């Protein structure tokens, strides 16, 4: 996927590797991603990995974490 510059304003999105930067990418997409980017992240990494990163990452905004907890608990 070609990442939006606005999503990764502090780094060059062309240098991101979907495998080695998975946590960083999920954090940004969970906080600031579009619906299409969220769907891509869940397809790319799986719901389990997406849920784990959102739940445990200190980089994810607490309000975002709460939103995802509510959304993902319905998908269980």
N, C-alpha and C positions, 0 to 999 in steps of 0.2 A: 504494500500500500504506500502511496505517496502521502507523506504527512504534511499537514498544514503548518506553515511557518508560525502562525498564531498559537498553535498548540505547543510548539517547542521554541518559544521565543528566546530562550537562553542557550540554545545549542543549534548546530546546523542539522536540520532534519535529514539531510542526505547522508549523514555519517552514522545514523542510527541503524543498528542491526536488530531485526525483530527478535532474534533468538537471544543474543547476549544482553540486550537492553530491555528485556521483557517487563521487568518490574517497573522501571522508569516509564515505559510506554503506557502500561496499564494505569499507573498513577495519574498521568496526565489525561488520558482518555476518560478515566472515571470522573475526574474533576471538571474537565473542560471540553470533552468530546461531543461531537454530534451523534445523532442516533445511528448514522451509518458507521461512524468510527467505533462506537460501542459494539455494534453487531460484529464488525470486523474483529475486534479484540476478543470477544467471546468465542467466535469461530476459530481464531488463530491460536488462542491459549487455552480454551476450554473454560467452562463456567466455574469449575473447581479452582483453577489458578486465579481467575479474575476475582472470585469471592475471597480467596486467601489474601491476595495483595490488598484489596480494599479494606479487609478486616484488620490486617496487621501493620500496614505501612504507616509510618509517622508523617509521611509527606502528603497523605490524602487529608483534605480538610475534614474536620469533625462533622460538619453539617452534611457533607457529601457522604461520609461513612454512614451516617444515620439514614440518609435517603436510600443508599444501596442496601443497607441491612433490611429495610422495609420492603424494597422491591424484590430482592433476591430471596427473602424468606417466603415469598408467595410462590416462587418457582420451584421450591424444594419438593 
